[in-house]
Amino acid sequence: MSNVTNISRRNFLKAAGVTSGGLVLGVTVPSALPVWAQTAASDDGFNVFVQITEDNIVHIVAHRSEMGQGVRTGLPQVVADELEADWDKVNVVQGLGDKKYGSQNTDGSRSIRKFYNAMREAGASARMMLEQAAAQTWQVSVSECEAKNHQVRHKKSKRTLSYGELSKAAASLTPPSPKDIKFKSKDQFKYIGKPLTIVDLPDITQGKANYGIDTQLENMVYASIERCPVIGGGVKSFNAAATKKVKGVIDVIEMPKSDLPPSFNSLAGVAVVANNTWAAMQGRKQLKIDWDLGPNAAHNSDEYLEKLKKRLNEDGEVVRNRGDVTQAMATHKEQHSATYTIPYLGHATMEPPAATALWHDGICEVWACVQAPQGAQQTLANTFGIDVDKVKVNVTLLGGGFGRKSKPDFVVEAARLAKQLKRPVKVTWSREDDIRFDYLHAISAQRYTAAWDKKGTVKSLRLQSAFPSLMSTFNPAADRPANFELGLGFGDIPFAVENLRCEKHKAEAHMRIGWLRSVSNIQHAFGVSSFVDELAHETGRKPEDMWLDLIGDDRHVDPAAEGFTEFNYGEPADKYPIDTARMKNVLRRVVKNAKTKRRLPKGEAWGISVHNSFLSYVAVASRIKIKGNKLTVKEMHCVVDCGQAVNPDRVHSQMEGSMIFGLSLALIGNLSVKNGTIEQSNFHDYPLLRMGQTPEIHIDIIESEALPTGVGEPGVPPVAPSITNAIFAATGKRIRDLPVNRHLQV
Amino acid sequence: MIKLNVNGKAVQLDAEPDMPLLWALRDLLQLTGSKFGCGSGLCGACTVHLNGNAIRSCVTPLSAVAGQNINTIEGLSEDGSHPLQQAWIEEKVPQCGYCQSGQIMSAAALLKNNSSPSDKDIDQAMSGNLCRCGTYPRIRKAIKNAADKMGETS
């Protein structure tokens, strides 16, 4: 429940840097804390979201981070629509990190879901107050006043007053109570549901858009850091004599070691500070450092994966149970089992992590490409033992996020150096730093075992999952998948099999584990969707028919009844039920759109996958071609049901992008670890998909009036299995260990 | 002092000859439109024009461009009116936008030499520019859109 408040007159606005004048509306919204966050709970303070100034500009605060998903446009367009603002007279202002905005953790595909209603309330309330102000000015009844396109019109006399002209009068009014707010109906929407172009588009095309790495301050210096190659290690000694001789180098400063678990602490190492980035990087090459590599120096990803697979031979910890899988497997002897693995993966945002910090006037101020500005505030406050209110976080545009920039370790680095040097310091990560010091997507192994009766009906399904938990980054005792991670495509699967059992297995962490776009949905969708395809072939069914059989009747699925409660992305199941009808709908639609039943030339085949994540439903059909040992992905169809699409063009672009992101991980994504160090370093050995490898992509967005649900991530998980399912259909070769380029030339 | 011409203006840089052009542009000239993505010529985010040809400025030392003409994204047009920039807006190409300066500069070089590129031409010319957000289909469309525009005026 949100609540709109008129805060135009409050003195604190001046302190918050909001220029006074005109109508300013705040909206209190519930805080939406991620499970692992330590940010303080939101108080009943006010959040400045809308300001109308006397020059007739409507300023709307974008409080969520923009990393390409379009939120800087999407949420403001909701406000502008209800407000009846002229979009050309709207100015979007990026919000500072401030708990008064409610959650600013831009992850989990939930900006629209969490703030759609609050933004509608803010816009509608402002609209009603402007009408009321006009009514008072003209001394007429408010019912005769209509706000439309940045002005209020008196219907009888046709007099008009602009929002700017009315803002002062509106500033003294009380907003309507929630029950009195009049919202637009869907047919009245002017911007919601429309493909508005992103607010930064002209700047981007002219090289004027400012990302974290572009920050420039007077008297600023540049830092490049050589970090301990193994997580948990530190500097024993170092020699910077040659470094200091490099032209432009100003200083060399040791970065301290923090105890494990790594959390968002800066890593141990040695920082070179110079008067330009190149000199800092060159100086860094001359460092001679003796490391104490610490407890994780024996970690090898190959060995570790074998260890995980062995653990799947044991009984795991049961997290969801229906019926009796053991009994069913004793009864039905037609069985099939498969083990799936995915290596460590990295985010590889095009903009590597970069942050600038300056300590001044008793505060620590930073400018950074962060997904969670309040998390950054809290981390800095904790690190330096200062009040959160003494940390100011300016959020720049992000050149990609995907989860990497939720972790402010790189901001801590800048703050440490800036504190010591008493001047602004920009830390820029090289690509090698980014690949080697990422918070990795967890390496994983899963096993699926099914038994079916003489009619081919699957009677039993046993699911086993093993991967190091992202909680290990915060909690040294976290040595197995957390249930909320299993709620991503594993413990929440909507299959109507009589006997079902989900188990998790031990998996200790030796790297910094984080969250990568769609998180553990990546491995769970790969496992589930591959296994459904395998069962289809084992029992002589078409894959889409197998899916429909397994999903079963139209209904709302309730894993909680079977002991598994940490699903549904923090939302109540009655508000956002797991709806099998919606899942079957996207499946049927993708089969229809892609015409998967048509005859294809030899060596070509379709593969399909369906997955629900972040409360949305996505089906992908991929057509591949194999010639000899060479794979080409020719065509992909994606159908998404994300409820009401606020900006359909951004939904379209997110899905297109997800197909390509998914192909990168499926075909060529592999970070391997040897002796605790990542072996890869740049795009020659951690490649990303290029223009020439991109298939024809078709996106279909289901028209829906359901509540808006996730868009940024749900397109990713079904991609990999659609590819490996297609490869099987074309060749009879089943790939269970990603990436595909281990088996085929891509 | 290293002299060169950037976006039609003569500049003098007090820099080491081995400094890559990219860092001279970004740190010394405050032209941050050209981006750092890899430092090894593998991603194309740093693409600028040297005497009209696309180069990767992150692996091009100042010594190699002394006395030459450099054009960056900032100099592609006065006001965003280059046909590619217009096409980029019409096709709503960018997502995060970080790689887009490099994409546009590579595309501009392509269209200068090839007014009607085929899909294969586009693949070849643009294969050096990575986009993590996956805007490739729209980049392709925008290049064809711009080629049409430029064809109309020629």
Boltz contact constraints between the chains, C-beta under 6 A:
constraints:
  - contact:
      token1: [A, 67]
      token2: [B, 96]
      max_distance: 6.0
  - contact:
      token1: [A, 68]
      token2: [B, 95]
      max_distance: 6.0
  - contact:
      token1: [A, 68]
      token2: [B, 96]
      max_distance: 6.0
  - contact:
      token1: [A, 68]
      token2: [B, 133]
      max_distance: 6.0
  - contact:
      token1: [A, 197]
      token2: [B, 92]
      max_distance: 6.0
  - contact:
      token1: [A, 201]
      token2: [B, 89]
      max_distance: 6.0
  - contact:
      token1: [A, 202]
      token2: [B, 80]
      max_distance: 6.0
  - contact:
      token1: [A, 204]
      token2: [B, 94]
      max_distance: 6.0
  - contact:
      token1: [A, 204]
      token2: [B, 97]
      max_distance: 6.0
  - contact:
      token1: [A, 204]
      token2: [B, 100]
      max_distance: 6.0
  - contact:
      token1: [A, 205]
      token2: [B, 80]
      max_distance: 6.0
  - contact:
      token1: [A, 205]
      token2: [B, 85]
      max_distance: 6.0
  - contact:
      token1: [A, 205]
      token2: [B, 88]
      max_distance: 6.0
  - contact:
      token1: [A, 206]
      token2: [B, 80]
      max_distance: 6.0
  - contact:
      token1: [A, 207]
      token2: [B, 33]
      max_distance: 6.0
  - contact:
      token1: [A, 207]
      token2: [B, 73]
      max_distance: 6.0
  - contact:
      token1: [A, 207]
      token2: [B, 74]
      max_distance: 6.0
  - contact:
      token1: [A, 207]
      token2: [B, 101]
      max_distance: 6.0
  - contact:
      token1: [A, 209]
      token2: [B, 97]
      max_distance: 6.0
  - contact:
      token1: [A, 211]
      token2: [B, 98]
      max_distance: 6.0
  - contact:
      token1: [A, 214]
      token2: [B, 32]
      max_distance: 6.0
  - contact:
      token1: [A, 247]
      token2: [B, 16]
      max_distance: 6.0
  - contact:
      token1: [A, 276]
      token2: [B, 23]
      max_distance: 6.0
  - contact:
      token1: [A, 276]
      token2: [B, 27]
      max_distance: 6.0
  - contact:
      token1: [A, 277]
      token2: [B, 23]
      max_distance: 6.0
  - contact:
      token1: [A, 277]
      token2: [B, 27]
      max_distance: 6.0
  - contact:
      token1: [A, 278]
      token2: [B, 19]
      max_distance: 6.0
  - contact:
      token1: [A, 278]
      token2: [B, 23]
      max_distance: 6.0
  - contact:
      token1: [A, 350]
      token2: [B, 37]
      max_distance: 6.0
  - contact:
      token1: [A, 350]
      token2: [B, 98]
      max_distance: 6.0
  - contact:
      token1: [A, 350]
      token2: [B, 99]
      max_distance: 6.0
  - contact:
      token1: [A, 350]
      token2: [B, 132]
      max_distance: 6.0
  - contact:
      token1: [A, 351]
      token2: [B, 98]
      max_distance: 6.0
  - contact:
      token1: [A, 399]
      token2: [B, 96]
      max_distance: 6.0
  - contact:
      token1: [A, 399]
      token2: [B, 98]
      max_distance: 6.0
  - contact:
      token1: [A, 400]
      token2: [B, 96]
      max_distance: 6.0
  - contact:
      token1: [A, 400]
      token2: [B, 132]
      max_distance: 6.0
  - contact:
      token1: [A, 430]
      token2: [B, 39]
      max_distance: 6.0
  - contact:
      token1: [A, 431]
      token2: [B, 38]
      max_distance: 6.0
  - contact:
      token1: [A, 649]
      token2: [B, 92]
      max_distance: 6.0
  - contact:
      token1: [A, 653]
      token2: [B, 95]
      max_distance: 6.0
  - contact:
      token1: [A, 656]
      token2: [B, 134]
      max_distance: 6.0
  - contact:
      token1: [A, 656]
      token2: [B, 137]
      max_distance: 6.0
  - contact:
      token1: [A, 657]
      token2: [B, 95]
      max_distance: 6.0
  - contact:
      token1: [A, 657]
      token2: [B, 133]
      max_distance: 6.0
  - contact:
      token1: [A, 657]
      token2: [B, 134]
      max_distance: 6.0
  - contact:
      token1: [A, 660]
      token2: [B, 134]
      max_distance: 6.0
  - contact:
      token1: [A, 661]
      token2: [B, 134]
      max_distance: 6.0
  - contact:
      token1: [A, 682]
      token2: [B, 38]
      max_distance: 6.0
  - contact:
      token1: [A, 682]
      token2: [B, 40]
      max_distance: 6.0
  - contact:
      token1: [A, 683]
      token2: [B, 38]
      max_distance: 6.0
  - contact:
      token1: [A, 683]
      token2: [B, 42]
      max_distance: 6.0
  - contact:
      token1: [A, 683]
      token2: [B, 43]
      max_distance: 6.0
  - contact:
      token1: [A, 684]
      token2: [B, 42]
      max_distance: 6.0
  - contact:
      token1: [A, 688]
      token2: [B, 130]
      max_distance: 6.0
  - contact:
      token1: [A, 690]
      token2: [B, 127]
      max_distance: 6.0
  - contact:
      token1: [A, 691]
      token2: [B, 123]
      max_distance: 6.0
  - contact:
      token1: [A, 691]
      token2: [B, 126]
      max_distance: 6.0
  - contact:
      token1: [A, 691]
      token2: [B, 127]
      max_distance: 6.0
  - contact:
      token1: [A, 691]
      token2: [B, 136]
      max_distance: 6.0
  - contact:
      token1: [A, 692]
      token2: [B, 123]
      max_distance: 6.0
  - contact:
      token1: [A, 692]
      token2: [B, 127]
      max_distance: 6.0
  - contact:
      token1: [A, 694]
      token2: [B, 136]
      max_distance: 6.0
  - contact:
      token1: [A, 697]
      token2: [B, 137]
      max_distance: 6.0
